[in-house]
Structures are given as structure tokens and as C-alpha cells.
Amino acid sequence: MKITRVTVLGGVALALLALYFVLVATDPEKNLVVVEAGFETTAGGQRTITGKVENRTGRAYSPVVVQIELMNVDGLVVQTTLVNSITVGAGASWAFGAPVEAVGADRFRVSVSSPENTRPAWLGGS
């Protein structure tokens, strides 16, 4: 019986260790990161949200998706937009942008993800 308990505990410890390494390997701070984002107004008067994603690895990610949530002063989401990139190369950055169509959107939250980098990294601002 004691051998079984040690084996089970050893198996649990190995599973937890493996999970730790999977989470560290997909840590968004080390993979795809939104490094800047903010509101801008074009010369034609269109309000947009723009930003930049960095790939901090030695491999390309494809596809890369930026999700933008625009919120009003009460924190309610008033618009959600997805922006796609076919590929962000190893060590490269990607500038993204999307129009702001919702009236009253004065805050935002931006995340980036890819099928290989499934834990989104969020960046917020106003």
C-alpha cells in the first residue's frame, strides 16, 4: 500500500511539474505581447484604435488574432473587434488598427492570441 501511495504522489508531482512547464512555455510575456495600444483620429476624422504586437520568440506564429474590446465610462463593452495577421515572424512586430464605431467608447482592452499561444495577454487603457 505504501508503494502505491508513493507512486501516485510521484505521478501527481510529475503531472504538476509538466503543467508548470506547459504554462511557462505559453507565458504570453515571453511569446506574443501587445506592447502598445491607444486611440487615434485619422486625417479624415475617423476615430481608431491602433497598437503593436511583438513576437518575443525565435519562431513565427500564424495566424495571430488581436481582440479589441471598447468600453464606455461605466466599463460596459460597447464594441468588440477582431483583427487578424497571417503571420508574425520570429522576433518581429506587427502594427494593427481598427475603426472605433461605438459612441461613448473611451476605454479599451486588447488581447493577442494564436493557436500556438492560447493564453491571451491583455493590455488596457483609455
Buried (B, 14 or more C-beta within 10 A) or exposed (E): EEEEEEEEEEEEEEEEEEEEEEEEEBEBEEBBBBEBBEBEEEEEEEBEBBBBBBBBBEEBBEEBBBBBBBBBEEEEBBBEBEBEBEBBEEEEBBEBBBEBEBEEBEBBBBBBBBEBBEEBBEBEEE
